[in-house]
Structures are given as structure tokens and as C-alpha cells.
Amino acid sequence: MKLMSFGLIGLSLAVAGSTLAAAQDAASTSSVPKVLQITREYIKPYKAGAAHDKTESAFVAAQAKAKFPVYYIALDSQSGRSRALFLTRYNSFAEWEKYDKAADANASLSAEMERAGLADGELLDELDSYVFTYDADLSYHPHDDLQNHRVYQIAVFKVRLGHDHEWHELTKMVKDAHDKAGDSAHWGMYQAAFGDDDGTYIALTGDPSMSAIDTYFSEDKKFVEAVGGEDAMSKLDKLYGDCVESARTELFTVNPKQSYVSEEWIKADPSFWKPKAGASQSIAKPAPPAKSGE
């Protein structure tokens, strides 16, 4: 069992969406947007750098010009196949539909988005999209500094059909152990609603720096002790194997050139979100908090 990919990598929900700039109570899971759309682009070999930045920046420019109120974060893969993820959140499916209708009604925006799409399509091998819904019961210690996140881990779990009860039991045991250990674990969990197999869950984490991953791994021993030692870990392993068919964790970094974020985020850290030409970017510099929950 690779519990590291579940608890000890500090899985926290940190994604962008239509309400990220609004002030919310991070401690209240009721404030978390419930719908997460992930668009995934598989990039042709050696087309994932400046060429893709250029085509994606056309989408960003078009929406910024139209002052379109739905924001998203772009992620570049650091593991697995070369791909980009675009994470967008909505409070409800009704809200999503409302913004889709608003985009369709804006002829200028629609035309610019279509032109951008045609150019971007030349760089892609595949394109797909998934929809997930937030599960507050399976999430743990959400953070409110979403605008500071520069590195993401995304863990994907395939829960065996008919074993959802064990999955919830396992998650509670892991959360209780983290409480006892007092470590830095934190995550948000989403369940697949459309586009993926039933029983698919994803947990996302975002951090200002990859150094956070070193911290999570260093807390392994503390977590095992909190569980109750190696014998207790063996029991946890068995429950994990009984209810989870497969699991994997992938590493991503935020690509600010392809992200469409609020002016509040940009003003808080312009050197990251709107760097000057030729300027280097750091993934470790935090911006002042813009509380929005996870």
C-alpha cells in the first residue's frame, strides 16, 4: 500500500475557479465550490514549451479582454506523459451552465476562442475532460492560500465497486492518524461525476515549493507511530487493498502563462502571474493571502 500518495504527500485541494477571488471562510467546507472540471491536453513531443504557451495565451487574452468571470489554473506535467491540465471550479452545475450561455452570447469572445482553439489543436495529440464533485467528508484540513501554490500533486484512486463503505472507513482512519501525529497533511477529495469510471476519486495538493514534498516524506515515521506501529499499518494496508483497485500520484507545476486568474491574484504577485519578458520565475515566493477556501 502506498499511503504516501494519500496522506503523507499532504493532499490539499488547491484549484482555481469562478469564485477563487471571493473572500470565504476557509474553515467552512460549505464555502468550497462543489464542481471541478479538469480539461486535459496531451501535447505533441517537443511542443509543450513556448509554442504551447503562445497558443494558450490567446485563450487567456480573449477572456481577459471580455472580463469573463470564470478563472482557471494551468498545470504542466512533471511526471508521466507530456500533458497540461486546466482546472476550473463552479459552485453548481447551474452556475456552470449560466457562464456557458454567457460565453456563447458573446460573439466576439466566441470567435476569438474558436481561433485560439484551432491554433492550439495543431499542437495536441489528445484532448479530454472530466467532471468531479467535492466530498467534504473525505477531505482534510483545507488551506486558504490557493494563490500561493506553485506545485501540485494529484493522486488518483480507483475504489472497487461495492467497497465505498470501506473507502470511507479507511479515509477516517488515515485522518485520525494525521490528527494524532500533528503532521502537515492536508488534502481535498473529489469524486468522479462524469467522464471517468465509477469509483474514481482524486485528491489534490498545492504547495508554494517542492520542498514541501520533502517534509511530507520526512513525516512518514511520525504517521506510522500515530497509526499504532507496523502491525497496525499492516491492518491498514489490508483495508487499503480490499477497497482500492489501483492508485497513482502525479506531479505538476503551475504554468502562469497559461492560467487565467483574477486581477487580485496578479496584483498580489505580479512577478509570478505576469512576469516581465525574460524574467525567471520562482515557485517558492508566497503572495499575501486571498482567502477562498478549498
GIHULIN-V234625 format. One record per backbone hydrogen bond with DSSP energy under -1.0 kcal/mol. NH is the residue of the N-H (numbers start at 1). CO is the residue of the C=O. Records with the same first field share a line. If there is no record, write none. Layout:
BEGIN
NH=CO / CO
END
This chain:
BEGIN
5=2
6=3
7=3
10=7
18=89
20=17
22=19
28=25
31=28
32=29
35=90
36=132
37=88
38=130
39=86
40=128
41=84
42=126
43=82
44=123
47=44
53=49
54=50
55=51
56=52
57=53
60=56
61=57
62=58
63=59
64=60
65=61
66=62
68=63
72=260
73=87
75=85
76=253
77=83
78=251
84=41
85=75
86=39
87=73
88=37
90=35
96=92
97=93
98=94
99=95
100=96
101=97
102=98
103=99
104=100
105=101
107=105
110=106
111=107
112=108
113=109
114=110
115=111
116=112
117=113
118=114
119=115
120=116
121=117
123=120
124=121
125=42
126=42
128=40
130=38
131=194
132=36
133=191
134=34
135=189
140=187
148=145
149=146
150=207
151=207
152=252
153=205
154=250
155=203
156=248
157=201
158=246
159=199
160=243
163=160
167=163
168=164
169=165
170=166
171=167
172=168
173=169
174=170
175=171
176=172
177=173
178=174
179=175
180=176
181=177
182=178
187=140
190=202
191=133
192=200
193=131
194=131
200=197
201=157
202=190
203=155
204=188
205=153
207=151
212=209
213=210
215=211
216=212
217=213
218=214
220=217
223=219
224=220
225=221
226=222
227=223
228=224
229=224
233=229
234=230
235=231
236=232
237=233
238=234
239=235
240=236
241=237
242=238
243=239
244=240
245=158
246=158
248=156
250=154
252=152
253=76
254=150
255=74
258=255
260=72
266=262
267=263
268=264
269=265
272=269
273=269
274=270
279=276
END
